[in-house]
Amino acid sequence: MSQLSSGERIHLVDKKGRQHALTLKASETYQFSGQTIAHDALIGRPDGTIVTLSGGKKMLALRPTLGEYVLKMPRGAQVLYPKDLALMPMWADIYPGARVFEAGTGSGALTMALLRAVGPRGLVVTYEIREDFARTALTNIDRYMGPVPNLVSLRKNAYEAIELLDDGVPFDRVVLDLPEPWQVVPNAVKVLRSGGIYLSFVPTVPQVLQTVEALERTTVFGMLQTFETLLRTWSVQGRSVRPDHRMVAHSGFITVARKVEPGLLSSTSAQEADDEGLHENASDQAGEERGQ
């Protein structure tokens, strides 16, 4: 049975599903709305157990999921929403054993998602120029994941340069959560292996435009895609089934590109592909009309 232990970051969840974070420490006491519970009463209890505070309030004591943890953890920079955090490792195709470059570290949410995906055989190198952000991020990562020997955290500016490690092996993936990722694109070209994947996250349309233009100028990035994700939860209470009144709508745009040999996917070829697609659509429509 998995038991809660001293030093762990856990969440107490009330009847309405609201989550309250605390770090367990022997002999300390947690206070909530005038009620208390000793940490010792939580340490050693099963994950997912019901606990009772001094005033009779009952709450669930849980180890948070990564998505729950990042929303409640201390932060310097704004964290990514779980809906984006879940998709980014998939669209960047982060796999066990991958060598990944990330900038900036921020509060560490994306870093943790990348570390989970690369596994113990992989490597994540992350740049963060702000010492306070980096310090907060490393604390958050250690609280949730413990010591992570395959994380290299550096106080460097990805806008200026990206350096390979001493072994000179290029990165399999470049993942960016920066205000101006287009400035990093020329540096990414130098350190990303052929066939490698670039991914960046930005919140506004002008940022997307500049990023895509920078990727196209290199001539070595193809298969560009940009999209956003919208999360709408539903209320299911007996036969009353409806969308919730509130949803997590726009948070940002994800842009993905693949480093490939230039030529086939140049801007000219892309225009030809668009024209070809128009011809195919016209042919399909004509065929449908003839079949009616």
C-alpha positions as CSV (number, residue, x, y, z in Angstrom):
1,M,0.0,0.0,0.0
2,S,1.3,3.5,-0.9
3,Q,1.6,5.6,2.2
4,L,2.1,9.3,2.7
5,S,5.5,10.2,4.1
6,S,7.3,13.1,5.7
7,G,8.7,15.6,3.1
8,E,6.0,14.8,0.5
9,R,3.9,17.5,-1.1
10,I,0.3,16.4,-0.8
11,H,-3.1,17.9,-1.4
12,L,-6.1,18.0,0.9
13,V,-9.3,18.0,-1.1
14,D,-12.7,19.2,0.2
15,K,-16.2,18.1,-0.8
16,K,-16.3,20.7,-3.6
17,G,-13.1,19.3,-5.1
18,R,-11.0,22.3,-4.0
19,Q,-7.4,21.4,-3.5
20,H,-5.1,22.8,-0.8
21,A,-1.4,22.0,-0.9
22,L,1.0,21.3,2.0
23,T,4.3,19.7,2.5
24,L,4.3,17.0,5.3
25,K,6.7,17.6,8.1
26,A,6.7,15.6,11.4
27,S,5.5,17.4,14.5
28,E,3.9,20.3,12.4
29,T,0.3,21.3,12.2
30,Y,-1.9,22.3,9.2
31,Q,-4.5,25.0,9.7
32,F,-7.6,25.4,7.5
33,S,-10.5,27.8,8.2
34,G,-9.9,27.7,12.0
35,Q,-9.6,23.9,12.0
36,T,-6.3,22.0,12.4
37,I,-4.8,18.6,11.8
38,A,-1.4,17.3,12.8
39,H,1.0,16.3,10.0
40,D,1.7,13.2,12.1
41,A,-1.9,12.2,11.6
42,L,-1.3,12.2,7.9
43,I,2.1,10.6,7.7
44,G,1.8,6.9,7.2
45,R,-1.8,7.0,6.0
46,P,-2.7,5.5,2.6
47,D,-2.8,7.8,-0.4
48,G,-6.4,8.7,-1.0
49,T,-7.5,8.4,2.6
50,I,-10.2,10.5,4.3
51,V,-8.9,12.6,7.2
52,T,-10.9,14.6,9.8
53,L,-9.8,18.0,11.0
54,S,-10.2,19.3,14.6
55,G,-13.7,20.8,13.8
56,G,-15.0,17.7,12.2
57,K,-14.4,18.8,8.5
58,K,-13.5,15.7,6.4
59,M,-11.0,16.0,3.5
60,L,-9.2,13.6,1.2
61,A,-5.4,13.4,1.5
62,L,-3.9,12.7,-1.9
63,R,-0.7,12.7,-3.8
64,P,-1.4,15.2,-6.6
65,T,-1.1,14.3,-10.2
66,L,1.4,16.4,-12.2
67,G,-1.4,18.5,-13.6
68,E,-2.8,19.2,-10.1
69,Y,0.6,19.8,-8.7
70,V,1.7,22.5,-11.2
71,L,-1.5,24.5,-10.6
72,K,-0.7,24.7,-6.8
73,M,3.1,24.8,-6.7
74,P,5.0,28.0,-5.9
75,R,5.7,29.9,-9.1
76,G,7.9,32.6,-10.4
77,A,6.9,32.6,-14.1
78,Q,3.4,31.7,-15.2
79,V,2.9,28.0,-15.5
80,L,1.4,26.2,-18.5
81,Y,-2.1,24.8,-18.1
82,P,-2.4,21.0,-17.9
83,K,-4.2,20.9,-21.2
84,D,-1.2,22.3,-23.0
85,L,1.3,20.5,-20.8
86,A,-0.2,17.2,-21.7
87,L,-0.1,17.9,-25.5
88,M,3.4,19.3,-25.8
89,P,5.4,16.1,-25.1
90,M,3.1,14.3,-27.5
91,W,3.4,16.8,-30.4
92,A,7.1,17.1,-29.8
93,D,7.3,13.3,-29.8
94,I,9.3,13.2,-26.6
95,Y,10.3,9.5,-26.2
96,P,12.2,7.5,-23.6
97,G,15.9,8.1,-24.1
98,A,15.5,11.4,-26.0
99,R,17.9,14.3,-25.6
100,V,15.8,17.4,-25.2
101,F,16.7,21.1,-25.0
102,E,14.3,23.4,-23.2
103,A,14.1,27.2,-22.6
104,G,13.0,28.8,-20.4
105,T,12.7,26.7,-17.3
106,G,10.1,29.1,-15.8
107,S,8.5,27.4,-12.7
108,G,9.5,23.9,-13.9
109,A,6.1,22.6,-15.0
110,L,7.2,21.8,-18.6
111,T,10.5,20.6,-17.4
112,M,8.8,17.9,-15.2
113,A,6.6,16.8,-18.1
114,L,9.7,16.4,-20.3
115,L,11.7,14.5,-17.6
116,R,8.8,12.1,-17.3
117,A,8.7,11.5,-21.0
118,V,12.4,11.0,-21.6
119,G,12.7,8.6,-18.6
120,P,16.0,7.8,-16.8
121,R,17.8,7.0,-20.0
122,G,17.0,10.4,-21.5
123,L,18.4,13.9,-20.9
124,V,16.8,17.4,-20.5
125,V,19.0,20.5,-20.7
126,T,17.1,23.6,-19.7
127,Y,18.1,27.3,-19.9
128,E,16.8,30.0,-17.6
129,I,18.5,33.4,-17.3
130,R,16.6,34.4,-14.1
131,E,18.2,33.0,-11.0
132,D,15.0,33.4,-9.0
133,F,12.9,31.5,-11.5
134,A,15.5,28.8,-11.8
135,R,15.7,28.4,-8.0
136,T,11.9,28.1,-7.7
137,A,11.8,25.6,-10.5
138,L,14.4,23.4,-9.1
139,T,12.6,23.4,-5.7
140,N,9.3,22.5,-7.4
141,I,11.0,19.7,-9.4
142,D,12.7,18.2,-6.3
143,R,9.5,18.3,-4.3
144,Y,7.6,16.3,-6.9
145,M,10.2,14.1,-8.5
146,G,13.1,14.0,-6.0
147,P,16.7,14.1,-7.2
148,V,16.8,14.0,-11.0
149,P,20.4,13.2,-12.3
150,N,19.4,13.5,-16.0
151,L,18.5,17.2,-15.7
152,V,21.1,19.9,-16.6
153,S,19.9,23.3,-15.5
154,L,22.0,26.3,-16.7
155,R,21.8,30.0,-16.2
156,K,22.1,30.8,-19.9
157,N,20.3,32.9,-22.6
158,A,18.9,30.8,-25.4
159,Y,18.4,34.0,-27.5
160,E,22.2,34.4,-27.6
161,A,23.3,30.8,-28.2
162,I,22.5,27.1,-27.5
163,E,25.6,25.0,-26.7
164,L,25.9,21.3,-27.1
165,L,27.2,19.4,-24.1
166,D,30.8,18.2,-24.0
167,D,30.0,15.0,-25.9
168,G,28.9,17.1,-28.9
169,V,25.8,15.0,-29.5
170,P,23.0,17.1,-31.0
171,F,19.5,17.4,-29.5
172,D,16.6,15.2,-30.6
173,R,14.1,17.9,-29.7
174,V,14.0,21.6,-29.0
175,V,11.0,22.8,-26.8
176,L,10.6,26.5,-26.1
177,D,8.3,28.4,-23.7
178,L,9.7,31.9,-24.3
179,P,8.2,35.3,-25.3
180,E,10.3,35.5,-28.5
181,P,11.0,32.0,-29.8
182,W,11.8,33.3,-33.3
183,Q,15.1,34.6,-31.9
184,V,16.0,31.1,-30.9
185,V,15.2,29.5,-34.3
186,P,18.7,30.1,-35.9
187,N,20.3,28.7,-32.8
188,A,18.0,25.7,-32.8
189,V,19.0,24.9,-36.4
190,K,22.6,24.4,-35.3
191,V,22.0,22.0,-32.4
192,L,19.0,20.0,-33.6
193,R,19.6,16.8,-35.4
194,S,18.2,16.0,-38.8
195,G,14.7,14.7,-38.4
196,G,14.5,16.4,-35.0
197,I,11.4,18.3,-33.9
198,Y,11.0,22.0,-32.8
199,L,8.1,23.0,-30.7
200,S,7.3,26.4,-29.1
201,F,4.4,27.9,-27.1
202,V,3.3,31.5,-27.3
203,P,0.0,33.2,-26.3
204,T,-0.6,35.7,-29.1
205,V,-1.1,35.7,-32.9
206,P,1.8,38.2,-33.6
207,Q,4.2,35.9,-31.8
208,V,3.0,33.0,-33.9
209,L,3.4,34.9,-37.1
210,Q,7.0,35.9,-36.3
211,T,7.9,32.3,-35.2
212,V,6.5,30.7,-38.3
213,E,8.3,33.3,-40.5
214,A,11.6,32.6,-38.7
215,L,11.1,28.8,-39.2
216,E,10.4,29.3,-42.9
217,R,13.4,31.5,-43.4
218,T,15.8,28.8,-42.3
219,T,14.6,26.5,-45.3
220,V,15.4,23.4,-43.2
221,F,12.1,23.3,-41.2
222,G,9.1,21.7,-42.8
223,M,5.8,20.1,-41.8
224,L,4.9,23.3,-39.8
225,Q,1.7,23.2,-37.8
226,T,0.2,25.7,-35.4
227,F,-2.8,25.0,-33.2
228,E,-4.5,25.8,-29.9
229,T,-6.3,23.6,-27.5
230,L,-9.7,24.2,-25.8
231,L,-10.9,22.3,-22.8
232,R,-14.6,22.2,-22.0
233,T,-15.7,20.1,-19.0
234,W,-19.2,18.7,-18.7
235,S,-21.6,18.4,-15.7
236,V,-23.1,15.0,-15.4
237,Q,-25.7,14.7,-12.6
238,G,-28.1,11.9,-13.1
239,R,-30.0,12.7,-16.4
240,S,-28.9,16.3,-16.3
241,V,-26.0,16.3,-18.7
242,R,-24.7,19.7,-20.0
243,P,-21.5,21.6,-20.7
244,D,-20.1,23.5,-17.7
245,H,-20.7,27.3,-17.8
246,R,-17.0,27.9,-17.6
247,M,-14.2,26.4,-19.7
248,V,-10.4,26.7,-20.1
249,A,-10.4,28.2,-23.6
250,H,-7.5,30.0,-25.3
251,S,-4.2,29.9,-23.4
252,G,-1.7,29.9,-26.2
253,F,-0.6,28.5,-29.5
254,I,1.7,25.5,-30.1
255,T,3.9,25.5,-33.2
256,V,5.6,22.4,-34.3
257,A,8.1,21.9,-37.1
258,R,10.5,19.1,-38.3
259,K,14.1,19.7,-39.3
260,V,14.5,18.1,-42.8
261,E,16.7,18.3,-45.9
262,P,15.8,21.5,-47.8
263,G,14.1,21.4,-51.2
264,L,10.9,19.4,-51.1
265,L,9.2,21.4,-48.4
266,S,10.4,24.9,-49.5
267,S,7.9,27.8,-49.6
268,T,7.6,27.3,-53.4
269,S,6.8,23.6,-52.8
270,A,4.4,24.5,-50.1
271,Q,2.5,26.8,-52.6
272,E,2.5,24.0,-55.1
273,A,1.1,21.7,-52.5
274,D,-1.7,24.2,-51.7
275,D,-2.5,24.5,-55.4
276,E,-2.6,20.7,-55.7
277,G,-4.8,20.5,-52.7
278,L,-7.2,22.9,-54.3
279,H,-7.3,20.9,-57.5
280,E,-8.0,17.7,-55.5
281,N,-10.8,19.3,-53.6
282,A,-12.3,20.6,-56.8
283,S,-12.1,17.1,-58.3
284,D,-13.7,15.5,-55.2
285,Q,-16.5,18.1,-55.3
286,A,-17.1,17.4,-59.0
287,G,-17.2,13.7,-58.4
288,E,-19.8,14.2,-55.6
289,E,-22.0,16.3,-57.9
290,R,-21.9,13.7,-60.6
291,G,-22.8,11.0,-58.1
292,Q,-25.9,12.9,-56.9
